[in-house]
């Protein structure tokens, strides 16, 4: 595999082609591609100076600052494997994940010191901690000081088949799954996203989404096209003003952010004159929200479909829904067609597919962007990657034009906002309450969150517990985004003759 398919080589090329063009802008000003690449190289050399070996895992636990991106690309360019972590996770979550990947180093932020202090005592492999944004505590290293002392010499060449990143998919305790993506996978994502989205170097991409999820590949694609990326915090009341002041031509939102933004916008808002597209992914856009967005924003919504295992696979471009009203009504339920060089097909329906689903089947994906497998989980890898196809666990339909419609999910992972929640984690937390006899957790359709974490609880005879009490019980045991948004008390849980909870019946009871 060619060295040109490596992140380090790509950044060398970008620094040469776009040296004096602005790469990153934040509230501290801008960095040109040459300046940004120089900091990437210095950080990569700083890690090499810590005696890390090629392939060592370096975890990233940093809020949405430009240092995140510098460290991110520095880690990969220097031949190490980056492991992005959600800053909302509890200390117990962090310890479990760092142990699972055998992290040798951690890049974190001073604001997270309450969860990262003395982590090396709990994670045997962790040898170094680098702190951004404040004085490093204890044995931790200061990010800027490390950068100042680092060499500017070019980083060694890598190979496209080298492992670039481990991104966690779904749960964070019990049985975590870390998706392995190689450098060539990420370059394929960027190349096809640039082509599919028609990204040009004159574009200005406003990023108001977290940097740690796999969705950051969209931001990466804009950088790899030589465009300018603006980093900002999401504020629905200021979004239009921010778009106007930055001259943003594109931005990206999850459906939850879109809902909140629409509440603060009016049709034909002059502040959005330069805006061409809003990429919306992370979870399905409810049809009513899509219609409202089209009425207020016009044809600017670009719906996306992908997984951590196969990022940005399908795209419904903004112009696709400006056809006749019946066509528009149909397409807003779609996530569009596969991007160039990707294939999507449906597996034959099996017993997990509803009998009345018509021509639906499990969504299978094939392409150069598909993961290499799950870290140290041969069984899960074999189940997901079969005969050259990724089995997604999503149930979909395809129309005659190749547009994909997601109609259900075989997997029980709940997609709330842009976050994944494993029902078992929430069930275990609720079940630990002394008044709970049985519990089942699933995602119910929600206009703002896509799916709302909902608990169905059977109380023990003679005992009482309130919804508020159970939510607070979970708050003390789970990351905030995992706690239930609603608790429904039921007399019993429907079960199969095998004893398995019949989740489809619960959904029918709740939504019927």
C-alpha positions as CSV (number, residue, x, y, z in Angstrom):
1,X,0.0,0.0,0.0
2,X,1.4,3.4,-1.0
3,X,2.7,5.9,1.5
4,X,0.6,8.5,-0.2
5,X,-2.5,6.9,1.5
6,X,-1.1,8.0,4.9
7,X,-2.4,10.9,7.0
8,X,1.2,12.2,7.5
9,X,1.8,12.3,3.7
10,X,-1.5,14.0,3.1
11,X,-0.6,16.8,5.6
12,X,2.8,17.3,3.9
13,X,1.0,17.7,0.6
14,X,-1.5,20.1,2.1
15,X,1.2,22.3,3.6
16,X,2.9,22.5,0.3
17,X,-0.2,23.1,-1.9
18,X,-2.0,25.5,0.5
19,X,0.8,26.9,2.6
20,X,-0.5,30.4,3.1
21,X,-4.2,29.6,2.9
22,X,-6.1,29.7,6.2
23,X,-6.8,26.2,7.6
24,X,-8.2,26.8,11.0
25,X,-10.0,29.7,12.6
26,X,-11.2,29.9,16.2
27,X,-11.7,32.7,18.8
28,X,-7.9,33.0,19.0
29,X,-7.4,33.8,15.4
30,X,-6.3,31.7,12.4
31,X,-3.6,29.3,11.4
32,X,-2.4,28.8,7.8
33,X,-1.9,25.3,6.5
34,X,1.9,25.7,6.9
35,X,1.5,26.9,10.5
36,X,-1.0,24.1,11.4
37,X,1.2,21.4,9.8
38,X,4.2,22.7,11.7
39,X,2.3,22.2,15.0
40,X,1.2,18.8,13.9
41,X,4.8,17.8,13.1
42,X,6.1,19.1,16.4
43,X,3.5,17.3,18.4
44,X,4.2,14.1,16.5
45,X,7.9,14.4,17.3
46,X,7.1,15.2,20.9
47,X,5.3,11.9,21.2
48,X,8.2,10.1,19.5
49,X,10.5,11.7,22.1
50,X,8.5,10.0,24.8
51,X,9.8,6.7,23.5
52,X,6.5,5.5,22.2
53,X,6.6,2.8,19.5
54,X,4.8,2.7,16.2
55,X,1.3,1.5,16.7
56,X,1.0,2.5,20.3
57,X,-2.4,3.9,21.3
58,X,-2.7,7.5,22.3
59,X,-6.0,8.6,23.7
60,X,-7.6,12.0,23.2
61,X,-9.8,13.5,25.9
62,X,-10.0,17.1,24.9
63,X,-13.0,19.5,24.4
64,X,-13.5,21.2,21.1
65,X,-10.4,23.3,20.8
66,X,-7.9,23.5,17.9
67,X,-5.3,21.6,20.1
68,X,-7.6,18.6,19.7
69,X,-7.1,18.6,15.9
70,X,-3.3,19.3,16.2
71,X,-2.9,16.4,18.6
72,X,-5.2,14.2,16.5
73,X,-3.4,14.6,13.3
74,X,0.0,14.6,15.1
75,X,-0.7,11.3,16.7
76,X,-1.7,9.6,13.4
77,X,1.0,11.4,11.3
78,X,3.7,10.1,13.7
79,X,2.6,6.5,13.3
80,X,0.6,6.1,16.5
81,X,-3.1,5.1,16.8
82,X,-5.4,7.8,18.1
83,X,-8.3,6.8,20.4
84,X,-10.9,9.6,20.7
85,X,-12.9,9.6,23.9
86,X,-16.1,11.4,24.9
87,X,-15.3,14.2,27.5
88,X,-18.7,13.4,29.2
89,X,-17.6,9.9,30.3
90,X,-17.2,9.1,33.9
91,X,-13.8,8.2,35.4
92,X,-14.9,4.5,35.6
93,X,-15.7,4.6,31.8
94,X,-12.4,6.2,31.0
95,X,-10.4,3.6,33.0
96,X,-12.3,0.7,31.3
97,X,-11.7,2.1,27.8
98,X,-8.0,3.0,28.4
99,X,-7.4,-0.4,29.7
100,X,-9.2,-2.1,26.8
101,X,-7.0,-0.4,24.2
102,X,-3.8,-0.5,26.3
103,X,-3.3,3.2,26.0
104,X,0.3,4.3,26.4
105,X,-0.4,8.1,26.5
106,X,-3.3,10.4,27.1
107,X,-3.8,13.9,25.8
108,X,-6.4,15.7,28.0
109,X,-7.5,19.1,29.2
110,X,-7.1,20.9,32.5
111,X,-10.8,21.3,32.8
112,X,-11.1,17.5,33.1
113,X,-8.6,17.1,35.9
114,X,-11.2,15.7,38.3
115,X,-11.5,12.6,36.1
116,X,-8.0,12.3,34.9
117,X,-5.9,12.9,38.0
118,X,-3.6,9.9,38.8
119,X,-5.1,7.8,36.0
120,X,-1.8,6.0,35.6
121,X,-2.5,4.4,38.9
122,X,-5.6,2.7,37.5
123,X,-4.4,2.1,33.9
124,X,-1.2,-0.1,34.0
125,X,-0.2,0.7,30.4
126,X,-0.5,4.5,30.7
127,X,3.0,6.0,30.8
128,X,2.4,9.7,29.8
129,X,-0.3,12.3,30.2
130,X,-0.2,15.6,28.3
131,X,-2.4,18.4,29.5
132,X,-3.9,21.2,27.3
133,X,-5.2,24.5,28.5
134,X,-3.7,25.0,31.9
135,X,-0.9,24.1,34.3
136,X,-0.2,20.4,34.2
137,X,-0.7,18.7,37.6
138,X,1.6,16.1,39.1
139,X,3.6,14.2,36.5
140,X,1.5,15.4,33.6
141,X,3.3,17.3,30.8
142,X,2.2,20.7,29.6
143,X,1.1,20.6,25.9
144,X,2.6,23.9,24.8
145,X,5.8,23.2,26.6
146,X,6.1,19.8,25.0
147,X,5.4,21.5,21.6
148,X,8.1,24.2,22.2
149,X,10.7,21.6,23.0
150,X,9.9,19.3,20.1
151,X,11.8,18.8,16.9
152,X,10.7,20.2,13.6
153,X,12.2,17.4,11.6
154,X,9.9,15.6,9.2
155,X,8.0,12.7,10.6
156,X,8.9,9.2,9.2
157,X,6.8,7.9,6.3
158,X,4.0,5.5,7.1
159,X,1.9,3.1,5.1
160,X,-1.8,3.2,4.1
161,X,-2.4,-0.1,5.7
162,X,-1.2,1.1,9.1
163,X,-3.8,1.4,11.8
164,X,-4.9,5.0,12.2
165,X,-7.7,5.1,14.8
166,X,-9.8,3.2,17.2
167,X,-13.3,4.7,17.6
168,X,-15.6,3.3,20.1
169,X,-19.0,2.2,18.8
170,X,-21.9,1.8,21.2
171,X,-21.2,0.8,24.7
172,X,-18.4,1.9,27.0
173,X,-18.5,-0.7,29.7
174,X,-19.0,-4.4,29.8
175,X,-18.2,-5.3,26.2
176,X,-16.8,-2.2,24.4
177,X,-16.2,-2.4,20.7
178,X,-13.4,-0.3,19.2
179,X,-13.7,0.1,15.4
180,X,-10.3,-0.2,13.6
181,X,-9.8,2.2,10.7
182,X,-6.6,2.3,8.7
183,X,-5.1,5.3,7.1
184,X,-6.3,4.3,3.7
185,X,-9.9,4.0,5.1
186,X,-9.8,7.6,6.3
187,X,-8.3,8.9,3.0
188,X,-11.0,7.0,1.1
189,X,-13.6,8.7,3.3
190,X,-12.1,12.1,2.6
191,X,-11.7,11.6,-1.1
192,X,-15.3,10.4,-1.6
193,X,-16.8,13.0,0.7
194,X,-15.0,15.7,-1.2
195,X,-16.4,14.4,-4.5
196,X,-19.9,13.6,-3.2
197,X,-20.3,17.0,-1.4
198,X,-18.5,18.9,-4.2
199,X,-16.2,20.5,-1.6
200,X,-13.9,23.2,-3.0
201,X,-10.9,25.0,-1.5
202,X,-13.0,28.3,-1.3
203,X,-15.5,26.7,1.0
204,X,-15.7,27.8,4.6
205,X,-16.9,25.0,6.9
206,X,-18.4,26.1,10.3
207,X,-18.0,23.3,12.8
208,X,-20.2,23.4,15.9
209,X,-20.3,19.7,16.5
210,X,-18.0,17.8,19.0
211,X,-14.7,16.7,17.6
212,X,-14.4,13.3,19.2
213,X,-17.1,11.3,17.2
214,X,-16.5,9.7,13.9
215,X,-18.4,12.6,12.3
216,X,-15.2,14.6,12.5
217,X,-14.3,12.9,9.2
218,X,-16.6,15.6,7.6
219,X,-14.4,18.3,9.0
220,X,-11.3,16.4,7.9
221,X,-12.7,16.2,4.4
222,X,-12.9,20.0,4.2
223,X,-9.3,20.4,5.4
224,X,-8.1,17.8,2.9
225,X,-9.8,19.8,0.1
226,X,-7.8,22.9,1.2
227,X,-10.9,24.7,2.6
228,X,-11.1,26.8,5.8
229,X,-12.6,25.3,8.9
230,X,-14.1,27.6,11.6
231,X,-14.3,26.1,15.1
232,X,-17.2,27.5,17.3
233,X,-19.6,26.4,20.0
234,X,-23.1,25.6,19.1
235,X,-25.6,28.2,20.2
236,X,-29.0,28.0,18.4
237,X,-29.7,31.7,19.1
238,X,-26.4,32.8,17.5
239,X,-26.0,30.3,14.7
240,X,-27.3,32.6,11.9
241,X,-25.2,35.5,13.1
242,X,-22.2,33.2,13.3
243,X,-22.7,31.9,9.7
244,X,-22.9,35.5,8.5
245,X,-19.9,36.8,10.4
246,X,-17.7,33.9,9.3
247,X,-18.9,33.7,5.7
248,X,-19.6,30.0,6.2
249,X,-20.7,28.2,3.0
250,X,-21.3,24.9,4.8
251,X,-22.0,23.6,8.3
252,X,-23.0,20.3,10.0
253,X,-25.6,19.6,12.6
254,X,-27.2,16.6,14.3
255,X,-31.0,16.5,14.2
256,X,-31.3,17.8,17.7
257,X,-29.2,20.9,16.8
258,X,-31.3,21.4,13.7
259,X,-34.5,21.4,15.7
260,X,-33.2,24.0,18.1
261,X,-31.8,26.1,15.3
262,X,-35.1,26.2,13.5
263,X,-36.8,27.7,16.5
264,X,-34.6,30.8,16.1
265,X,-34.8,31.2,12.3
266,X,-37.3,32.8,9.9
267,X,-37.8,32.1,6.2
268,X,-35.4,34.0,3.9
269,X,-33.1,35.0,6.7
270,X,-30.6,37.3,5.1
271,X,-27.9,36.2,7.5
272,X,-27.8,32.8,5.7
273,X,-27.2,34.2,2.2
274,X,-23.7,32.6,1.9
275,X,-24.8,29.2,3.3
276,X,-25.1,26.5,0.7
277,X,-25.6,23.3,2.7
278,X,-26.2,22.0,6.2
279,X,-25.0,18.4,6.5
280,X,-27.3,16.5,8.9
281,X,-26.2,13.2,10.3
282,X,-25.9,11.2,13.5
283,X,-29.5,10.0,13.5
284,X,-32.5,10.1,11.3
285,X,-34.2,13.5,10.6
286,X,-37.8,13.1,11.5
287,X,-40.0,13.9,8.4
288,X,-41.8,16.8,10.1
289,X,-38.5,18.4,11.1
290,X,-37.2,17.9,7.5
291,X,-40.3,19.6,6.1
292,X,-40.0,22.5,8.5
293,X,-36.4,22.9,7.6
294,X,-37.1,23.0,3.9
295,X,-39.8,25.6,4.5
296,X,-37.5,27.9,6.6
297,X,-34.1,27.2,5.0
298,X,-35.0,26.1,1.5
299,X,-33.0,23.4,-0.3
300,X,-30.0,23.5,2.0
301,X,-30.4,20.2,3.9
302,X,-28.0,17.4,3.1
303,X,-29.0,14.2,4.9
304,X,-26.2,11.7,5.6
305,X,-26.0,8.0,6.5
306,X,-23.0,6.2,7.9
307,X,-21.7,4.3,10.8
308,X,-18.5,4.3,12.8
309,X,-17.7,1.1,10.9
310,X,-18.3,2.8,7.5
311,X,-18.4,6.6,7.8
312,X,-20.4,8.9,5.5
313,X,-21.7,6.1,3.2
314,X,-24.8,7.8,1.7
315,X,-25.8,11.4,1.0
316,X,-29.1,13.0,0.0
317,X,-27.9,16.3,-1.5
318,X,-29.8,19.6,-0.9
319,X,-31.1,19.8,-4.5
320,X,-32.6,16.3,-4.4
321,X,-35.8,17.5,-2.6
322,X,-36.7,20.4,-4.8
323,X,-38.7,18.3,-7.3
324,X,-42.4,17.8,-7.4
325,X,-44.2,17.7,-4.1
326,X,-44.9,13.9,-4.2
327,X,-41.2,13.2,-5.0
328,X,-40.1,15.6,-2.2
329,X,-42.5,13.9,0.3
330,X,-41.0,10.6,-0.6
331,X,-37.3,11.6,-0.6
332,X,-37.3,13.3,2.8
333,X,-37.6,9.8,4.3
334,X,-34.4,8.8,2.5
335,X,-30.7,9.1,3.3
336,X,-29.8,9.3,-0.4
337,X,-27.5,7.2,-2.5
338,X,-24.1,5.7,-1.9
339,X,-21.1,8.0,-2.5
340,X,-18.7,7.2,-5.3
341,X,-16.9,3.8,-5.0
342,X,-19.2,2.6,-2.3
343,X,-21.9,-0.1,-2.6
344,X,-25.1,-0.6,-0.7
345,X,-27.3,-3.6,-1.0
346,X,-29.9,-5.4,1.1
347,X,-29.6,-8.9,2.5
348,X,-32.5,-11.3,2.1
349,X,-35.0,-10.7,4.9
350,X,-34.8,-13.0,7.9
351,X,-36.8,-13.6,11.0
352,X,-35.5,-10.4,12.5
353,X,-37.1,-8.3,9.8
354,X,-40.8,-7.5,10.3
355,X,-43.1,-9.7,8.2
356,X,-44.9,-6.6,6.7
357,X,-41.7,-4.8,5.8
358,X,-42.1,-5.6,2.0
359,X,-38.8,-5.5,0.2
360,X,-36.8,-4.5,3.2
361,X,-33.7,-6.2,4.4
362,X,-30.5,-5.7,6.4
363,X,-28.3,-2.9,5.0
364,X,-24.9,-4.2,3.7
365,X,-22.1,-1.9,2.8
366,X,-18.9,-2.5,0.7
367,X,-16.2,0.0,-0.1
368,X,-12.6,1.2,0.7
369,X,-14.0,3.1,3.8
370,X,-15.2,0.0,5.6
371,X,-13.4,-0.8,8.9
372,X,-10.7,-3.4,9.2
373,X,-12.6,-4.9,12.1
374,X,-13.1,-4.6,15.9
375,X,-10.1,-4.3,18.2
376,X,-9.3,-7.7,19.8
377,X,-12.7,-9.0,19.0
378,X,-12.5,-11.7,16.3
379,X,-16.0,-13.0,17.0
380,X,-17.7,-9.6,16.5
381,X,-15.5,-8.9,13.5
382,X,-16.5,-12.2,11.8
383,X,-20.2,-11.4,12.5
384,X,-20.0,-7.9,11.0
385,X,-17.7,-8.5,8.0
386,X,-18.9,-11.4,5.8
387,X,-18.1,-12.1,2.2
388,X,-16.6,-8.6,1.8
389,X,-19.7,-6.8,3.1
390,X,-20.3,-4.9,6.3
391,X,-23.5,-6.1,7.9
392,X,-24.8,-3.0,9.6
393,X,-27.7,-4.2,11.7
394,X,-29.9,-1.6,10.1
395,X,-33.0,-2.5,8.2
396,X,-33.6,-0.6,5.0
397,X,-35.3,-0.3,1.6
398,X,-33.9,0.8,-1.8
399,X,-35.9,2.5,-4.5
400,X,-35.4,2.2,-8.2
401,X,-32.9,5.2,-8.2
402,X,-30.8,3.6,-5.5
403,X,-31.9,5.9,-2.6
404,X,-31.7,4.2,0.7
405,X,-34.5,4.3,3.3
406,X,-33.8,3.2,6.9
407,X,-36.9,1.6,8.4
408,X,-35.6,-0.1,11.5
409,X,-32.7,-1.5,13.4
410,X,-31.8,-5.1,14.2
411,X,-29.3,-3.9,16.8
412,X,-30.7,-2.5,20.0
413,X,-28.3,0.4,20.2
414,X,-30.2,3.7,20.9
415,X,-29.2,6.7,18.9
416,X,-30.0,9.8,21.0
417,X,-28.9,13.0,19.4
418,X,-25.5,11.9,18.0
419,X,-24.7,9.6,20.9
420,X,-24.9,5.8,21.1
421,X,-26.5,4.3,24.2
422,X,-26.4,0.5,24.9
423,X,-29.7,-0.4,26.7
424,X,-28.0,-2.9,28.9
425,X,-25.9,-0.2,30.6
426,X,-29.0,1.7,31.5
427,X,-30.9,-1.4,32.5
428,X,-28.2,-2.4,34.9
429,X,-28.2,1.0,36.5
430,X,-31.9,1.0,37.0
431,X,-32.0,-2.6,38.1
432,X,-29.7,-1.8,41.0
433,X,-32.5,0.3,42.6
434,X,-34.0,-1.8,45.5
435,X,-37.6,-1.1,44.3
436,X,-37.1,-2.3,40.7
437,X,-38.1,-5.9,39.8
438,X,-37.7,-5.8,36.1
439,X,-36.6,-3.2,33.5
440,X,-36.3,-2.9,29.7
441,X,-34.7,0.1,28.0
442,X,-35.2,1.1,24.4
443,X,-35.3,4.1,22.1
444,X,-38.7,5.6,21.3
445,X,-39.1,8.1,18.4
446,X,-38.5,11.7,19.5
447,X,-38.7,14.8,17.3
448,X,-35.7,16.4,18.9
449,X,-33.4,13.6,19.9
450,X,-34.2,11.1,17.1
451,X,-34.6,8.4,19.8
452,X,-35.3,9.1,23.4
453,X,-33.8,6.7,26.0
454,X,-37.0,5.2,27.6
455,X,-37.2,2.8,30.5
456,X,-40.1,0.3,31.1
457,X,-40.1,-0.6,34.8
458,X,-41.9,-3.2,36.8
459,X,-41.8,-2.3,40.5
460,X,-41.4,-4.9,43.2
461,X,-44.6,-5.8,45.0
462,X,-45.4,-3.5,47.8
463,X,-42.7,-1.0,46.9
464,X,-43.0,2.4,45.2
465,X,-40.5,4.4,43.2
466,X,-41.0,7.6,41.1
467,X,-39.7,8.5,37.7
468,X,-37.7,11.3,39.1
469,X,-36.1,9.1,41.7
470,X,-35.0,6.6,39.1
471,X,-33.6,9.3,36.8
472,X,-31.6,10.7,39.7
473,X,-30.5,7.1,40.5
474,X,-29.1,6.8,37.0
475,X,-27.6,10.3,37.0
476,X,-25.2,9.1,39.8
477,X,-24.2,6.0,37.9
478,X,-24.1,6.9,34.2
479,X,-22.8,9.6,31.9
480,X,-25.6,12.3,31.6
481,X,-26.5,11.4,28.0
482,X,-27.3,7.8,29.0
483,X,-29.9,8.5,31.7
484,X,-33.5,7.8,30.6
485,X,-35.6,10.7,29.3
486,X,-38.7,8.9,30.4
487,X,-39.7,6.1,32.7
488,X,-42.9,4.2,32.1
489,X,-44.2,1.9,34.8
490,X,-45.8,-1.4,33.6
491,X,-47.3,-4.4,35.3
492,X,-45.1,-6.8,33.4
493,X,-42.7,-7.0,30.4
494,X,-43.8,-9.0,27.4
495,X,-41.4,-11.9,26.9
496,X,-40.9,-14.7,24.3
497,X,-41.0,-18.4,25.3
498,X,-37.2,-18.1,25.5
499,X,-37.6,-15.4,28.2
500,X,-36.4,-12.6,25.9
501,X,-38.1,-9.3,26.3
502,X,-40.2,-8.6,23.2
503,X,-39.1,-5.0,22.5
504,X,-41.2,-4.7,19.4
505,X,-44.3,-5.2,21.5
506,X,-43.2,-2.6,24.0
507,X,-42.6,-0.1,21.1
508,X,-46.1,-1.0,19.7
509,X,-47.7,-0.4,23.1
510,X,-45.9,2.9,23.6
511,X,-46.5,4.3,20.1
512,X,-49.8,2.7,19.2
